[in-house]
Amino acid sequence: MRFPNHDIEIFDVKEYVKRRLGPAALNVLIEVMTYGPSVLKNRSQLHAFFFMTPFMFRLLSAAIARTFASRADEFDFSIQTQGIFDGRIPGLPHLIYTDYTFMDTMNEPEPDRRLFRSPTYLKYETALFRQADRIAATSGFVERTLVDRYGCDRSRVRTVHIGANIDIVPSETTIARYAANHVLFVGVEWERKGGPALLEAFTEVARTYPDARLTIVGCSPNVSHPQIAVAGKQPRDRVARYFQAASVFCMPSVVEPLGIAAIEASLFRLPVIATRVPGFFETVTDGKTGILVPPNDPAALAAAMRLLFDNPALGQRMGLAGFERNRTRFDWNRVGRQLHRMACAIVPGLATAA
């Protein structure tokens, strides 16, 4: 984010928690008591619910207040990402930039009911959003949730999208690339990203496409198949080579706030197979830049893969269309300019100073 003539002072909530071992341990106990022992199933579950307790919300909000309240006159405004704490500083205009709310879960085909076991947390989050001077959302469905389910003033909420975390580089767009039948999955959370359904679908497809390949990047599921390669976690600067080597990108998420990896795949001119969940509705245009299928539907996934394997020219058209659609829409410089305009709207004199 760039704000002309401004320096940004950062309060990193994760680093703060790492230095507070006692409160962190207590919060894990509260997390399990609130959401159930299933949050201990894996590290991603434990992490996801860790910052969704009333105790952690209060802890972080109080820490921010102690750190900055006495220095309020040094700042023009405050901005926080996500709604897992209250970063407001008395006397300062406050801007929130978020890709997720608790109530977005209600828009998912299979809502995680555990999220609604803490009405106190939902009360805190609702008060935060309603009292913010402006809220920037990464997608239209988050914007609609803030207005329709949280009762936020429509004039204070605006979709600004998000930026891709890769540089746009030349990528091969020959028919041969799309005819190679090489599927790529990139994601850290194997189960939430629909990995089990993908594995079942690809295993079925591989029976009749002996040249098909699947590469898994970002996680290391226990998979043993001659046509599947598990690359595991990779440095960000090495992920690009996997995108460039693929024919199709597949991310059949069960729950997805936005699907940034699908955006990045399109910038490498890949057709995208994803699911009909809200996070993909603005990043993948069904039938034009990719194919959307129901979540947890291996048969539909397999059919989508076969369609692209049998029609490499279709994959080529989708890949090029996705590139043209997303290369300017999901750009951090564009996002930064919109956030700056929103800050100008709530800070007297900021627009003329910029």
N, C-alpha and C positions, 0 to 999 in steps of 0.2 A: 504494500500500500504506500502511496506517495501523497504527502500533503505539503504543497509548496510553502516554503518559509517556516516549516515546522520540524522540530525534532520529536521523535517518538520515544517515550520512556515505557519500557515493558515490564509487566509483572507476570512472570511465568508461574501459573498455578501448579503445574506438575513439579517443577523444581522446588517450589515452596513446600509441597507435601512430602517430597523426598527427605527434606530436612526435619520433618516432624514425625518421627517414628512412632511415638506414643499415640498421638491422635490418628495416625494412619492405621495402626493396628486396631484401635477401638472402632474405627470406621468400617473395617472389614467385618468385624463382629456385627455391627449394626446393619451392614449390607446383607449379610446372611439372614439375620433375624427379619429384615424387612422383605426381602425378595425371595427367600428360600435357599436351601442348600444347593439347588441346581446351578447357582452362579459360580460354584466351585468346580464346575465341570471342566473348564479349561481357562487358560489365562485371558483369552479375549472376552469371555463372559464376565470374569472377575473384574477386568478393567472397565468394561462397558457400564456395569452397575455401580462401580466404586464411587463415581462422581454424581450419583443420582440418589443420595441420601440427604435428608434435611440437615443432618449433622455436618456433612461436608459443605453443603450450601452455606450454612451459617459460618463455618470456620473460615472459608475463603472470603466471604463477604466482609467479615470482621477484620481479617488480615489486610485487605485492600483499604478499608476505611482507616485503620491505624497507620498505614504507610503513607497515604496521600491526603487525608482530610486536612491536616495542618498546612499543607502546601498547595491548597486549591488555587490560590492566586497565581501560581506559576504556570497553570495550564489554561488552554482555551476551551477544551472539551475532553471527555473521556470516551473511549471506544472499547468494547469487549467483543470477543468472538465466542459464540455459543451462549446458552442461557443457564449454565450450571452453577452460577454464582451471581451475586448482585455487585457489579463493578461501579455503581453510581457513586459519585463524590458530591456531597452537598454543595449546592451553588453552581455546579458545572452542568452544561448540557451533556446529554448522554446518548450515544449511538451504539446500537447492537448490530453485529453482523453474524448471521447464523444460517446453518444448513439443516437444522433439525430442531424439533420441539417434541415434548412428550406426546402431545396429542396427534402428531403426524402418524403415530402408530395405528390410529384408528382408520387411516386411509389404506393400510396395507391389507392384502388379501387374507393374510393369516396373522392377525395382531398378537403380539406377545403380551398376554394378560398380566404377566408379572409386573409390568411397568405401572399398573394402576393400583398396586398394593400400598402406595404411599400418597394419600390425599394431601398430606402436609407439604410434600415436595412439589406437587402440582400447584398447590396454593402459592408457594414461594415463586415458582416459575411464572405463573399467571400474573402476579403482582409486578414482577420485574418487567415483563413485556408490556403490560398496560401503562406503566409509568415511564417507559423509555421515550425520549423525545423523537427518535427516529429508529426504525428497524430496517436493515438491509437484509433481504433474503436471497439465498442462492438459487431458488427456483420458485416458479409460480405456485406449486402446490404448498410450499411452506408459507408463502404469502397468504394464500387462501385460508390455511389453517389458523394463522395468527388473527385474521379478521373474523372468520366464521366461528371458530371454536374458542378463541381466547377473548374475543370482543375488543380487539385493538382497533383504534381509529384507522380507517382505510387510508386516510391522507398521510399517515405517518409510516406506512409500510410500503416498501418498493423492492421489486426483484432486480438484482444487479448481476446475478449469475456468479461464476467463479472462474478462475484462470487455470489453464492446464500447466502442469509443472514440468514441462519439457520444452525444448527448443524445436521449432519446426525445421526439419531437415529434408533434403531430397529423398524420396523413396521410390523404389521400382514399382511401376504400374503396368507392366506387361501382362498379357494373358497367362504366360507361363507361371508367374507368381501366384495368381489366383487359382491355377489348375494344380498346384502342388499339394492341395488337401492337407495343409498344415494348420491345425487349430491351436490357438494360444489362449491360456487362462493366466491372468495376473491378479493376485489377491492374497491378502494375509489371512483372512478369516475363511477358511475352506468351507465350513458348513454354512455360514451366513451367506456366502457368495454363491451357494448352490453347487458346490463341488461334487457332493455325492450324486446328484441328478446328472451332472455333466459326465461323470465317470461311467454311470450306467448307460447313458445315451451313446457315448463314444465307443464303449465296448461292443455295443450292438452294431454300430455303424462299421466298426473295424472288421467285422466278419465278412463284409462284402466289399470293403475298400482296403485291400492289403497295403496300399501305398499311403493310407491316411496316417497322420501323426498328431499327437497331442502333447504340448509342452506346458508344464505347470510351473509358474514362477511366483515367488512370494511366500510360499508355504511348502511344507513337506509331508503331504498325506502318505499313508502307508499303501502304496500302489505298486503292483508288480504286473506289468504288461509289456510285451515286446514293442508295442507301438506308442508307448507313453514314456516321456522323459520328465523327471521331476528335478527341476533346477534349484528349488528352494529359494531362500532369501538371497537377493542380489543387491549390490550397490546400485543406487539410482542411475548412475552414469553408465551402467552396463545393461539396464533394462531395455534401452533403445534397440539394441541389436536383436532382441527377441521379437520386438514389434516388427522390425524390418524383415525378419526371416519368415514371418507368418503369412498365411493366406486368409485366415478368418480369426476374428477375436470373439471369444465366448465368455460371457459373465452372466450366468443364470441366477442372479441373486434372489434370495427369499425376501430380504429386507434391504433396501438401498436408498440412502438419503439423496444421492445425486449420481453416482457412477462416474467418478472422475477418470477411472481407467478406460471407460468406454470413449470418453472425449479424447484421451490421449491416443487410443487406438485409431480413431478416425483421422487424427493428424498424421498418422503413418499410412493413410489411405486404405485402411482395413474395413471390410464390412463387419458389422457387429451383430452378434446374436445375443439378445438379452431378454429380460422378462417384463411382463406387463405389471410392473410396480411403479409407483409415482416417481421414483428417482430417475427412471429412464425416459419418462415421457418427453422431457425437454432436451435430451441428449441423443436419442435415437428416433428417427422417423421411420415407422414401420413400413416396409415395402420400398423405401427409397434409400435410406442410409444403412438399413439393417433389417433384422427380423425380430419381432417381439413375440414371445411365447408365454404361456401360463407358467408361474413358478411351480417347482417340484413336479415337472411333467417331462420325464425322460423321453417319452415317445415323440412329443412335439419338438424337443431339442434335436433328436435324431433326424426327424423329418427336415428341420431347418438346415442341418449339416449336409444332408443328402442333396437338398435343393441347390446349395452353393457349390458342392462338389461336382454336381452334374452340369452346372451352368457357370463356368468361370467368368464369362462375360458379364453376368449379373453381379457377381462379387466385385468385379472391376468397377462397374457403374456405381454400385453402392459405396465402395470405398472412396471414389472420387467425389461423389455427392456429399458424403459425410465430411470430407476435408473442406470442401467449399462452404458447407453450412456452419461448421464449428470453428474454423480457424480465426475468425474475427469475433464471434459471439463469446467465446470462452478465452478471453485474453486478460491477463492481470493488469495491464496498463489501462484497458477499458474499464475494468472493475474499479481500479483506483480512482479514475476520474469521476465515476459515479458516486463513490463513497465521499469524495471531496465535495461534490455538489450537495450531497445530503448534509455534510457537516456545515457547509456555508449557510444552509437554510436554518440552522438552529443556533449559529454563533454570530451575533451582530458584528459587522465589520470584517468578517473573515473573507468574504468574497472579494472585497476590494484590496485586501492584503495579499491575496494569492496571485 
